[in-house]
Amino acid sequence: MNKADNHDLIRVHGARVNNLKDVTVEIPKRRLTAFTGVSGSGKSSLVFDTIAAESQRLINETYSAFVQGFMPTLARPEVDHLEGLTTAIIVDQERMGANPRSTVGTATDANAMLRILFSRIGTPHIGSPQAFSFNVPTRIASGMMKTETTKGKTQVVKQQVYQGGMCPRCEGMGALNDFDLTAIFDETRSLADGALLVPGYSMDGWYGRIFSGAGFDMDKPVGKFSARDLKKLLYGEPEKIKVEGVNLTYEGVLVKVQKSMLAKDVEAMQPHVRRFVERAVTFTTCPECEGTRLSAEARSVTINGKNIAEVCTMQISDLAAWLRTVKEPGVAPLLSGLQDLLDAFAEIGLGYLSLDRPAGTLSGGESQRTKMIRHLGSSLTDVTYVFDEPTIGLHPHDIERMNGLLLQLRDKGNTVLVVEHKPETIAIADHVVDLGPGAGAGGGQICFEGTVSGLRSSGTVTGKHLGDRAVLKDEVRTASGQLEVRKAGTHNLQDVDVDIPLGVLCVLTGVAGSGKSSLVQGSVAGRDGVVVIDQGAIKGSRRSNPATYTGLLEPIRKAFAKANGVKPALFSANSEGGCPACNGAGVIFTELGVMATVESTCEECEGRRFQAAVLEYTFGGRNIAEVLEMPVTEALTFFAEGEAATPTAHKILERLADVGLGYLNLGQALTTLSGGERQRLKLATQMAEQGDVYVLDEPTTGLHLADVEQLLGLLDRLVDSGKSVVVIEHHQAVMAHADWIIDLGPGAGHDGGKVVFEGTPRALVTAKKKTLTGKHLAEYVAS
């Protein structure tokens, strides 16, 4: 036997990343291993932050120092020893780039191939592939052109045109925006009195000085400004001004809003900025390019009677069929490459998308599968593929297909590591590693390693819950009213009329791409009293923590300040109270160029982040650092009664405990939270908004089977307190628990967009003509 054959295991010795407690584990190569355990038990810390991170770091080190200078520097994970690593390819749930210029086509190379195709065989010929790109403007040059060579050529150029495909009117965005000026300023107030309603425009700071320095009358109501002043206030071009001896730039409010807010994707904005943009800006389809983003020249070129804009609006499965009608031997390799790419979309269950769909509108599950496409046809073998809950956003019908794809990757000789909660996917694993027993500090240990049947009888939390089956309720609540949706036609919806019952727990279901999110985003969101809690990622740096994100730190700082007679800013590590040595970060980073940045605990504050003087002040017998080290459950008791009673803080903590985050430390960095924990943190924060109808987009994302029960309890409490709850969900336990189900389908894309069933879960299970959902729910309840 050859020595090389011994290396059939990935060995991890003494992993201590995040909450891992000296974990040692052996993972078989060329097999499918599922990592299970409650949310926050350390699965991602082991798979992503230890195994995959070290693999990527070692690969980066093979490049020259020059190339490494352009790459993110990765620190070595805290682990004693790793052996048997292979190249890791990570397919995570991060949403695809939130750039408004990014579409499914631009994100997957499909557009790049189509542009070459149209530039080569489209008629009439108008130029290079750039002439079909909506991100490249047409440039016209005139004047003297010099070529710097030994022979030094000089030529005079008149009207040299560099053809781009961008629509000049909307600059390739497909939409024009108009401002509702009543949401920008209050004409009855003066600038000094807060006339500007744009977030962040406070006249107490530099803005006040800039506006007065630019010559505006700060005490005159904006409604009484002359037309010239108003134009300068809103649309003034950038101009240099000197204020109190400092050189500054003044530019009109709308010019600045355009740059700072509208250049970003709405999804990536902070909630208050997003609300302002939705209130102040109306987007209308660009009349010149009719929303296609492309110039008239680019749209004039056709292949078999279709231009590039029409091709991109087609459903991908239809586009693949159209492409087969294009016969042109001169571009055969390009056609076959594009054909394979489009077929991969259909194979992975995304044939219902179109290439012009903005990338920011894809759900977490759709983004993950879009990233998978480039790996399916890959000839690489002996690679480690790392998946983060690949079943997110998938209907039970689609999970079967996803399981097939994972096995296909394994059968090509690859190691497949999957962090997963769904029993249907855990069931296909060759090997299971269960982490726990609890979450956060209560987790980080290996509870079980072995086969799926071994897991069932192991007695661990996962093992006990693996066979969980929710039962249909005997009695369902009766609706107190209804939310009428009429003639809904967003995306693929086909003039849908449906009544969403109020005062009950209503579940919207259907295969991926059937139109669930389109129904909510197009016809329910934005109505009065409707709060939508979606899957958008939480934006947070390592300085953000649950206390800052939920607004909990505010009442705590005020309580400390009041008890000690000092100002609240002292009790924020990001403000005046921060340790001067590490600027309140608790750690000191030493940059070493191309080598990994070294992170060491700050010796001055010993990682507590605050100045020593601030820690002298106490409240209820604890200083601020001790309070931030408390887990939510301990803080709940601390702020409930006695001298430390703080009702505002207690209310926020109750919501955190409600969503199952009782074990989190208040000051734990957001960057250390798992995907499921971030989702629930968002849920806890947005539950504070005053709404009558809560719409939740797949709240079971990242939840362990044991936590689903707790979530159902939370949904019940919301409904019993008089709220209406609408949940977009594929989890059968949530469907079984619903009072009313609206099932969309029957398929995805243009095969979906209809209501195929509405009624109680029991009626769906016993319905004679079963929908796909009914079939899977019946199997689930019966098994």
Stockholm file with secondary structure:
# STOCKHOLM 1.0

chainA/1-783         MNKADNHDLIRVHGARVNNLKDVTVEIPKRRLTAFTGVSGSGKSSLVFDTIAAESQRLINETYSAFVQGFMPTLARPEVDHLEGLTTAIIVDQERMGANPRSTVGTATDANAMLRILFSRIGTPHIGSPQAFSFNVPTRIASGMMKTETTKGKTQVVKQQVYQGGMCPRCEGMGALNDFDLTAIFDETRSLADGALLVPGYSMDGWYGRIFSGAGFDMDKPVGKFSARDLKKLLYGEPEKIKVEGVNLTYEGVLVKVQKSMLAKDVEAMQPHVRRFVERAVTFTTCPECEGTRLSAEARSVTINGKNIAEVCTMQISDLAAWLRTVKEPGVAPLLSGLQDLLDAFAEIGLGYLSLDRPAGTLSGGESQRTKMIRHLGSSLTDVTYVFDEPTIGLHPHDIERMNGLLLQLRDKGNTVLVVEHKPETIAIADHVVDLGPGAGAGGGQICFEGTVSGLRSSGTVTGKHLGDRAVLKDEVRTASGQLEVRKAGTHNLQDVDVDIPLGVLCVLTGVAGSGKSSLVQGSVAGRDGVVVIDQGAIKGSRRSNPATYTGLLEPIRKAFAKANGVKPALFSANSEGGCPACNGAGVIFTELGVMATVESTCEECEGRRFQAAVLEYTFGGRNIAEVLEMPVTEALTFFAEGEAATPTAHKILERLADVGLGYLNLGQALTTLSGGERQRLKLATQMAEQGDVYVLDEPTTGLHLADVEQLLGLLDRLVDSGKSVVVIEHHQAVMAHADWIIDLGPGAGHDGGKVVFEGTPRALVTAKKKTLTGKHLAEYVAS
#=GR chainA/1-783 SS CCGGGGCCEEEEEEECSTTCCSEEEEEETTSEEEEECSTTSSHHHHIIIIIIHHHHHHHHTTSCHHHHTTSCCCCCCSEEEEESCCCEEEECCCCCCCCTTCBHHHHTTHHHHHHHHHHHHCBSCCCSGGGGCTTSCCEEEEEEEEECSSSCEEEEEEEEEECCCBCTTTTTSSEEEEECGGGTBCTTSBTTTTCBCSTTCCTTSHHHHHHHHTTCCTTSBGGGSCHHHHHHHHHCCCEEEEETTEEEEECCHHHHHHHHTTTSCGGGSCHHHHHHHHHHEEEEECTTTTTSCBCHHHHTCEETTEEHHHHHHSBHHHHHHHHTTCCCGGGHHHHHHHHHHHHHHHHTTCTTCBTTSBGGGSCHHHHHHHHHHHHHTCCCCSCEEEEECTTTTCCHHHHHHHHHHHHHHHHTTCEEEEECCCHHHHTTCSEEEEEESSSGGGCCEEEEEECHHHHHTSCSHHHHHTTCCCCCCSSCCCCSEEEEEEEECSTTCCSEEEEEEESSEEEEECSTTSSHHHHIIIIITTSTTEEEECCCCCCCCTTCCHHHHTTCHHHHHHHHHHHHTSCGGGGCTTTTTBCTTTTTSSEEEEEETTEEEEEEECTTTTTCCBCTTGGGCCBTTBCHHHHHTSBHHHHHHHTTSGGGCCHHHHHHHHHHHHTTCTTSBTTCCGGGSCHHHHHHHHHHHHTTSCCSEEEEECTTTTCCHHHHHHHHHHHHHHHHTTCEEEEECCCHHHHHHCSEEEEEESSSGGGCCEEEEEECHHHHHHCSSCCHHHHHHHHHHHC
#=GC SS_cons         CCGGGGCCEEEEEEECSTTCCSEEEEEETTSEEEEECSTTSSHHHHIIIIIIHHHHHHHHTTSCHHHHTTSCCCCCCSEEEEESCCCEEEECCCCCCCCTTCBHHHHTTHHHHHHHHHHHHCBSCCCSGGGGCTTSCCEEEEEEEEECSSSCEEEEEEEEEECCCBCTTTTTSSEEEEECGGGTBCTTSBTTTTCBCSTTCCTTSHHHHHHHHTTCCTTSBGGGSCHHHHHHHHHCCCEEEEETTEEEEECCHHHHHHHHTTTSCGGGSCHHHHHHHHHHEEEEECTTTTTSCBCHHHHTCEETTEEHHHHHHSBHHHHHHHHTTCCCGGGHHHHHHHHHHHHHHHHTTCTTCBTTSBGGGSCHHHHHHHHHHHHHTCCCCSCEEEEECTTTTCCHHHHHHHHHHHHHHHHTTCEEEEECCCHHHHTTCSEEEEEESSSGGGCCEEEEEECHHHHHTSCSHHHHHTTCCCCCCSSCCCCSEEEEEEEECSTTCCSEEEEEEESSEEEEECSTTSSHHHHIIIIITTSTTEEEECCCCCCCCTTCCHHHHTTCHHHHHHHHHHHHTSCGGGGCTTTTTBCTTTTTSSEEEEEETTEEEEEEECTTTTTCCBCTTGGGCCBTTBCHHHHHTSBHHHHHHHTTSGGGCCHHHHHHHHHHHHTTCTTSBTTCCGGGSCHHHHHHHHHHHHTTSCCSEEEEECTTTTCCHHHHHHHHHHHHHHHHTTCEEEEECCCHHHHHHCSEEEEEESSSGGGCCEEEEEECHHHHHHCSSCCHHHHHHHHHHHC
//
